[in-house]
């Protein structure tokens, strides 16, 4: 039993070696496809990496809304209403509509508490902080006029965030190269699967079930020159031996 197991292991090892060799030869034959794919992917990656992206900055101001859950939802909707934002635009002298400003603002309760975050995204980090603070302040002042109660308190002002939230991805070129290699190798094996030409003695033996006894070398100029030079050398040696 041990001998049988050893034989099977050896056969499996041979199969693995053959498969690895076949994979290597496929990649070697289709290497130009992989190189073309990598070059094209690198060009695309370099182009995408050089595209200029306008950096956007985000900051938030926090307020406390001392109300139940349903009232909180209503007040959070009011924060982005034109009643509040029109005054924010007027006081900050912004060149945009209330709808455009509402698209820059997001309002959310923090961990289900009464603390509500007013986040603002803008290409200017200082202006983003000003919009967040001004929105929170005007909302606090206007709530009594809207709902008749004053239970809004400012918790913390917005801080200027100098780190953009849409940083350029410097790894696009490297990712493109890796993608090019993967696509190139896959495409190479796809073409190889459609190629039905016979390239080795093993393929002939596998197809016809017979053993190859010999092969004829390719007849090209280099082989013909070698044969001619070989015959000439033999003739010269023969003449030398005969002369002696």
N, C-alpha and C positions, 0 to 999 in steps of 0.2 A: 504493500500500500504506500509506503514511503517513497519507493521508487516511482510509482505512478504519479504521486503528488509532485515530486520533483520534476518529472517530465512535463506535467501540465504547467507548472510554474515557469519552466524554461520556454515552453511554447508560447505562453502568455507574454513573457518578456520579449520574445522575438517579435510577436505581433505588435507590441507597443513600439519597439525599435523601428520596425518597418513603417508603422503609421507616422512616427515622428520624422523619419527620413522623407516620406512622401509629402508631409506638410512642408518640410524645409524646401524640397525641390519645387513644390507648387509656388511658394513665396518667391523663390529664386527666379523661376520662369516668368512670373507675373510681377516682378519687382517694379517695373516701369509704371504699372497701373497704380501701385501704392504711392510711388513718388509723385505722380501727377495729381492724385487725390490730396496728398499732403500739401503740395504747392498751392493748389486752388484753395484749400481750406485755410492755409496761412494767409493768403492774400485777402480772403473775406474777413478773417479774424483781425488782421491789421487794420483793415478799413473800418470795421466796427469799433475798434479800440480808439481810433482817432476821431470818431464822431464826437463833436462837442455837445455835452449835456448840461443844461442849465441846472445848477445845484439848487435844491429846495431845502429849507430849514423848517423845523417844527418845534414849537414850544407850547406850553399850556399854563393857564391860570386856574386856580382852584377856588371854589366857593362852597359854602355849606347851605343846603336847603333844608330847613327844619320843617319838613312836611311828610305826609305818608307817601307810600309808593305811587299811588295814582296821581297825586298832586305833583310829585316830582316829575313824572313823565310829561305832564302838561306844561310845567315850567321849563323843562328842557327843550320842548318844542318852541316855546316862546323866545328862547335865547336866539334862535336862528331866524326869527321872524323879522320882516322888514321894519316893524315898529321899533325894534332895537337897533338893527343894522343901519338903517337910514341915519340915525343919530351918530353912530360910530363913524360912518363915512363922512358926515358933515364936520365932526370935531377933528378928525384926523386928516381932512381934506384929501380923501382918497379918490382916485380917478377910476371908479368902478361902480357897478350897480349892486343893489342888495343881494340879488340872485348870485352874482359872481362872488361876492364876499361870503355868502352862505356856503358856497362850494369849497371854500378854504377852511371852514370851521367844522369841527366835529365835537359833539357833546356826549359825554358818557358818565355814568355813575361808577365810582371806584369801589369794587368789591361789594356791590349791593348796599353801600352805606349812604349816608346823606351828603357825602362829599362828592361834588360834581366837577369834572375836569372839562375846561373849555380849551380845546387844542386848535392851533392855527398853523397852517402851512403856507409859507411864502418864500419867494426867492431872496428876500432881504431879511436876515435874522432879527435885526433890530425892529423892523416894521412888524414882523410877526409877533414879537413880544408886546409891542404897543397895541396891536389889534386885540390880542387876548386880554390884556389888562383893561382896555377901554370897554370892551364888550361886557366883561364882568362888572365893571363899575356902573355902566349905563343900565344894565339889566337889574342890578341891585336897586338903583334909584327909581326905575320905572315900574317895578313889580307892584308897589302899593297902588299906583294909578291904574294898573291893569286888573289885578285880582283883589285889590282892597286890603291886602295884608302885607306886613313887612316882616318876613322871616328869612331874609337872605343876608348872609354874612360873607365877607371876603375872607378866604383862608390864606391864600398865598398868591403873590404876584408872579407873573411869568418871568423866566430868566432867559437871557439871550443865549441861544444855542448856536455855536459856531461850527458845529459838525453837520454837514448836509446828510439828509436821509436818503438821498439817491446818489451815493458815491459811484464814480465810474469804476467799472469792473476791469482792472488791469490784467485779469487772467483770461480775457477773451482769446488772446492769441494762443496761449498754451492749450486752452480747451479746444480751439479750432484745430490745432495740430494733432491732438489726441483723437479728435473726431475724424480727422482726415485719415489717420492711420487705420482706425477701426473700419471706416467705410471702404478704404482702399483694399484692406485684407479681405473683407467680406465680398467685395466686387471681384477680386482676383479669384477666389474660390468659386464664385458663381460662374464666371467664365470657364474656369477649369472643369466644372461639372458638365458643361455643354460641349467640351472638347473631347471627341471620341477617337483621336489619333493614338496609335500605339507607339510608345517611346522606349520601352525596356523589354528585356528578355522575360522578366517575371510576368509582365502583362500578357505576353504571347503564351507562356506556359499556363497561366490561369485561364485564358480564353479557350485554347485548343486542347489543353490537357496533355501536352507532350513536352518533352525536355528539349531545350535548344542546345544543339551541339556546337554551333559556331555562328559567326556573323561576318558580313562583308562590310568593310569600312567604307566610309564616304569617299567618293572620288572627287577630289578638288585639286586645285593647282598645287597646294602645299604638299599633299600626299604624293602627287605625281612627281614633283621635284625630288622628294625624299627617295622615292623608288628609283628614279633615274640615277641619282647620286649614289645610291647603294649598289646598283648594278655596275656603275662605272668604277667604284672602289674595288669591287670584287674582280672585275676584269683586269684592273691595274695590278692588283695583288697576284693574280694568276700569271700575268706576263712577267712580273718580277721573279716569281718562283721558277718559271720556265727558263728564264735567262740564266739564273744561277745554276 
